[in-house]
Amino acid sequence: MNARNEETCCPRFDPAPWQDRDVTWSDKLFARDRIRCFLHVPLNFGAVVRRNMRVLEAAGAVAENAIMLTDETSPWGADLYIEIEKDVPGVHAATLSGTFLARVYEGPYRNVRAWCDDMHRRVAARGRTLRKLLFYYTTCPRCARRYGKNYVVLLAQVG
């Protein structure tokens, strides 16, 4: 689905499979770690990702086309979820279950508030309740610049 080249570290993202879709997971396995933030701006995102990927790749646990999600639990921190195929000793594993409304947005990160507001309206228009909002950052900032697109998928867990 996604192809890499020498100048990028992230696969090119295809938004079509994620746009306005219901995604249902039952005990989907992730490695979970914590990111420090200041007013929702991540301070150590890259370091946390690199640290986890070294361990997960060495254990052969990273899922093919793995997704990374963040759950912004407060202005001071967020949980990072990296999709894995198996438990890894020393790595905190977590599962996610539920139905999520997925919507792809494109643009600079400063638009996140507008994207969140739009997702809240979309969930309400479907007569559903938003339980949790997760962010799938599809590429690192460097690859987003190289590809010329900064896609972010919002996953609204609905009830």
Beta strands, then each sheet from edge to edge (+ up, - down):
strand 1: 21-38
strand 2: 41-42
strand 3: 68-74
strand 4: 77-83
strand 5: 93-106
strand 6: 130-137
strand 7: 151-158
sheet 1: 2+ 1- 4+ 3- 6+ 7- 5+
end
